[in-house]
Structure formats: C-alpha cells, structure tokens
Amino acid sequence: MEMVSLSQNQTTTMSRTLLSQISEIVAVDIDCMDPEVAKRHNASTASPFFTDMTSNQAIVSGEAVRPERAALLQEAIDEVKAKQSTDSPSFAQDVLDVFTVLLGKELYPYLKGNVLVQTSPPAAFDVQKTITHAKKLVELFEAKGISKNRVCIKIPTTAEGVVACAELQKEGIQTLATCLFNVPQALAAHQAKCVYVTPYFNELRVHFEPTIWREFAVPGKEHPMAQVIFDIKAVFGKIGSKTKVMPASVVTAREVIGLVSLHPDHITIPGGILDKLAALPAVSPSDFEPTLTASASVSASTASELISEDYLASKGSLLREKLVADVEAARKLDDALKLFDEFERKTKEYVLKIAVL
C-alpha cells in the first residue's frame, strides 16, 4: 500500500487549534490571574502568546482564597504590616492593592502588552477617589519593576469614571473604560482618550448565577450585545477613534466565535474558556464573517454628528443623562459595581482574618 505523507503545511493546518486561529484574527488577552494558565498557553510559543492581562475584584478575590496563593497573600500582608498597624482604616485596602499588583507581576512575563487592574468600586462615582486609586496602583507596579507604560487602569464607565480617565490620560496613565453596555459610554471613553473600551457581552451576574444566562445559536447575530459592540466598532471607524474595542464576559467558546465575527481589536478570555478553545480544532473562516450591519441611526450619522456632543463637560452630565435614559445599560452597570464591591469587601474581610492570626 502506498504511504501518503502530509506536507508541513497540511500537518500544521490539521493540528491548528481554535485558539491559535482566533489569535491570528484578533489580539487575545487573558482574563485571569493564574500563572499556570498563562504558562500552558505559552509553552509552545517563542514569544508571549497573550497581548494583555485583564482582572477585576472578582478575579482577585478568587485568587486570594486559593491555597496556592497563601504565600503571595502573606507577602502582601507582611509588606503592609511593615508600614502600618492592622488597625489602620486603610490596612485591608492597602494589602489588597499590593496583592493585586503581585498577581499581575506573576503574569507579566507572559504578556506582550499591558497588565490591567481595576479601581475600587466604591470610587466609581467619585472622580478624585478614582484618580487617587489609579495613581496608587501605577506607583505600586512601578515599585515592583513594571513601568507605567505597561500598566493600564480599568475604570467603570460612569460619568465620573470617564472624567477621571480623561485626567489620568493627560498625566500619561493608560486607562480602559469597563462595565460598558452602550454606544454613549463608548463615545465618552473615546473623548477621554481611553486606550480601550470593554463592552460586556454578558452582564456580570451570569458568572455567579448561571440560570440567568441565555444561550443563542448564533451569538454574533442574536445576542442583544452583539449589535451594541458592532455599532461601537462602526462608530469608532467613522470618527477615526484610536480607542480599541476589547469585549469581555464570555461564557462559551461559541460566544467567543461570535465576538470575533464582530471584528473587535482585542478579546479577553477567562482561563477555562482558553483551555476549551485550545482543545478545539479550527473552524471554517466563514464562521468569523460578520452577520450584522450597523444600526440605522449609526449608519445615518456623520462623524461630526457623532462627536458633536461633549460627554466630559459639566462633570460628565451628558453621559449621566444617557445612562438614565438607557435603563438596561444603567441596570447592568450598577449591578456590576454592586458585585465587584461585594467581592472587594469579602476579600478585605479575608485579609484581616489572615493578618491577625
């Protein structure tokens, strides 16, 4: 029997994974702070596989209670204890900030781009508190050897949040507008000169209450946020925005395929979904073809019309009005902040429990 040998190109195609295929279309970011996950996906690459690492209070909280993280958390506690008493009002927050930075530092070698960490949820409606916390996080990274041009601060897209982003960008601190659910939030982030916007595909709560998650046969067409994300990309294209679109909050590999079909600049993916994508074969390129067109209002608007309104004026009053008018976006934003606040408080309680042992 004649033996048929495969060419190198054929072998490569057959062994190609869905994750590697996606990485050829968009920048892939890791929505996770577990270095073992990063190692797995960097094992076969000569240079870092991921562009950025994203995180939030829920991710940090999950890492804090892992036995494998006990030594790192203790390191953060000891560092802060050397400067202040455990009775200090800022002790738990200071430990949390140091721990967050130490987690980011562990992922840093596996990144081509930025480490991204999020400001405290209670500061979301206070411009100065947001700015102060963002600067503190950048300074902590710099103290650990990571320069501010490799750090990006995630800030919830409230009216106050985008005003804070604008001020931070002026000072050379990179920002990302997160917890984003509509086009006005994205336009405000563009005006603030944010490096990224992160529209959430699924609202945050689906990750903690799976019964409210809805499955769609074609997520890139049928999911309610698909049109929003497509419109944001269309608007940014019209106005020549330099702000990049980085969707987040995915539940399945199918949702990732749907998001890629919307042609974002980046996509940030949790560790479990990264592993699934790496175990799946590549799909037909047609699966990544867009199935949507821009909404009628977006198509009809000119670039000058889209940016004629100032979202940053009067402390972000226009964005505040737009969020009041968009009840569903406002609900999702407020709920995300509530959840992040709960996780931050739980982590602080855990820190204090460990610190006084």
Phi, psi and omega in degrees: 000137181286130178274130180257120179261141179275143174288165179299320181296319179296318179298317180299317181297318182292327182269359182293135180261165177297323179296314180294325177296314180297322182294342177277347184255317180227161174288128181261127178247154181259119180264068192190151179238028178260111183297335179294324176295314180299319179299316182304318186270357174254355187301325185256014181241142181284330179240165181306135181282319185272149174278297183238166170242127177250155181206172177199182184295329179291318179294315180298319180298318179297323179288324185299327185266359178285133178305326180295344183258002184302317182293321180292319177296320178296324177299317178295317179299314181297322180297317181284324178300330180292345184247338184204165180281154176294344178279350181297138181301333183264000187304306184298319179294320179296319177296316180301318179295316179296317179299318178301316180293320178297321176297315179298322180297325179292330179275339187308318181297344183261013185241142171273334187245241192252154163266133182240126178230157191252141177289160185297131181305319179299344179273358190299334181250025180223111184302308186292321178296322178296313180299314181299315181292320179300314180296321179299315180297318178297317179296322178295319177296317180298323178294337178262011174090013179248114186290157186293342177283359174243013179240137176228133185260124177277128182229126179304141187274064167271172176301315180293325181298317181288328175296319177296319178303316181299317180294318180294319178299323178298332181266010176082017177259123181289142180228155174231133177269113186249179183053051188249132187226001177209171183293318178304320176300318180294320178294322177297318179295322176299314181295332177279355180066033175301146177289322182224157161240145178238091172286134178277124177292306173256147174296151189303324188297338181298336181284346182242343175228079187303337183293342180270353178288138178248135179264139178237139181296322179233083186302325182290353178240320191265335183294137182303328181277349181299314180295322179299313182294319177298319180294322178300315177298318180295316179297314180298324177295319181295319185267000179068036182291142175269352179290130183267149181260122182232086179298154180216181175066064177252154183245328185227164175296325179297323177294324178298315178301316179299318179295319180299326179294344178274356176060051173288173178278321180227165166216129181257131193232131178296159184303315181298321179287325176302316180297320179295316180297324180289341180264353182259148178285162176300153180249175178296137177305335180295337178295341181258007178281137182295143178245004182244160168236162182297147178303155183302319181295323179289316180297324184280340184276142174273166179301318181294325178293321183293329182249018182287336182262142182264108181281348183261344182295153178050047177058037176078027186297325181294317178296322178300317179295318181296323179289324176298321181287330180261086188300319183291317177297317179296321179297314181295320179296311181297322181291321177299316179296322178297315180295315179298322178296319179299317180293320179296318180295319178297321180292320177298319178298320180293319178301313181296323178298316180289321187294330184265000178292000000 
